Amino acid sequence: MSNQPYVFAVLVLLGFFSITAASVIGIRALRRHRRRANYLGEQTPPPSRETT
């Protein structure tokens, strides 16, 4: 099998998708942890931006 640009493009797209998915999951996890910390101990109200 010769080096086809199609195969290379697919690999790049898969890598980009995996990175974006991991970043989204990480951001959600961080938000959940922050909310839990706020509810448990800190009395600081959560920012209004996360009401979406």
Protein Blocks (a to p, Z undefined) as FASTA:
>chain_A
ZZdfklmmmmmmmmmmmmmmmmmmmmmmmmmmmmmmmmmmmmcdcdfklmZZ
